[in-house]
């Protein structure tokens, strides 16, 4: 997302989320100053700029139905709103700081070198937290099984066998995921410009 797209996205967030909720009467969370609330709103605009109009409207509806505070008149904190937003429309993998940090660091380099990057990407997509040591072992085990299946497919094809649609989808999805990992690493290595 370039600067122009980011600015347009931030404007959409303000139009479809921040302003409508403010007009409905949702006020700053208790314990937060007016200045902190403005910073939180600006932060939400920046982080949610990737979302479509429809998904921002869906998020606004969800926030409207789940306000914070004893009187249910408070804007939820940004962490809650971002969590709900990720459920409605997850940010693109290459836009996620978590994905960039993982693939730009030692774990990502090991994943590419040892060919478990597609499974690491799938883990990050579903959990959205930094993988623990146990998680990495599980991810590596899944990659071993996936590579074993792909090897068996290749051998069967060489013998003239027919590959099931499910196996073809696995091979294709894994290749696409590996390419996505390479793109994330290229973005990190180029200084983060998408």
C-alpha positions, -999 to 999 in steps of 0.1 A, spaced: 0 0 0 15 33 -11 11 66 7 -19 76 -15 -37 44 -8 -29 46 29 -43 81 31 -75 71 12 -78 41 35 -75 62 67 -102 85 53 -125 55 48 -119 43 84 -128 78 97 -159 80 75 -172 44 81 -161 37 116 -148 66 138 -172 93 128 -204 73 128 -197 58 162 -188 92 176 -221 106 163 -239 78 180 -225 90 213 -197 66 220 -172 85 241 -136 79 251 -128 49 273 -126 58 310 -91 64 322 -80 78 288 -74 115 282 -90 133 253 -55 135 237 -49 97 242 -83 90 227 -74 110 196 -41 92 193 -60 59 196 -84 69 168 -56 80 146 -38 47 152 -70 28 143 -73 48 111 -37 39 102 -39 2 111 -74 -4 95 -67 15 63 -65 -19 44 -102 -27 51 -129 -24 25 -159 -1 29 -183 -30 35 -160 -46 61 -155 -13 79 -193 -9 80 -195 -44 95 -169 -36 120 -188 -4 130 -219 -25 135 -200 -49 157 -184 -21 178 -219 -4 180 -234 -36 194 -205 -42 219 -196 -8 235 -175 -6 266 -181 9 300 -207 4 327 -232 25 308 -223 9 275 -215 43 261 -177 40 257 -157 34 226 -139 0 230 -101 1 234 -81 -2 202 -69 -38 210 -105 -50 210 -114 -32 178 -83 -45 160 -91 -80 171 -126 -78 157 -113 -62 125 -89 -91 120 -118 -115 123 -138 -96 97 -109 -89 73 -74 -100 82 -47 -77 70 -26 -90 41 2 -111 52 28 -88 37 13 -58 56 15 -75 90 44 -64 112 43 -98 129 47 -116 95 75 -93 85 93 -97 117 91 -135 117 102 -138 80 128 -111 83 144 -128 113 163 -160 121 131 -181 122 120 -170 87 155 -176 73 155 -211 88 120 -217 75 130 -209 40 163 -228 42 147 -259 57 115 -257 36 89 -252 63 80 -216 54 45 -225 40 35 -242 72 50 -213 93 29 -189 72 -3 -210 78 5 -211 115 9 -173 117 -24 -168 97 -44 -189 121 -28 -178 155 -14 -143 149 12 -147 176 50 -154 176 55 -192 174 69 -207 205 95 -235 204 68 -262 207 49 -245 178 80 -245 156 85 -283 162 49 -289 152 52 -267 121 84 -286 111 66 -319 116 37 -307 94 61 -296 67 78 -330 67 45 -347 61 35 -322 33 69 -327 15 65 -365 18 31 -363 2 44 -341 -26 73 -365 -32 49 -394 -34 28 -374 -59 58 -367 -81 67 -404 -80 32 -415 -89 31 -390 -118 64 -404 -131 48 -439 -131 18 -425 -150 -5 -424 -119 -33 -400 -115 -31 -374 -87 -62 -366 -67 -76 -331 -68 -70 -328 -30 -33 -336 -36 -31 -312 -65 -46 -285 -43 -20 -292 -15 9 -290 -39 -4 -258 -55 -13 -241 -22 21 -250 -8 39 -235 -38 18 -203 -36 25 -200 2 62 -204 -5 60 -176 -30 41 -154 -6 69 -160 20 96 -150 -6 76 -118 -12 74 -110 25 111 -115 28 118 -93 -2 96 -65 13 116 -67 46 149 -67 27 139 -37 6 132 -17 38 96 -24 42 81 -6 12 52 -27 -1 
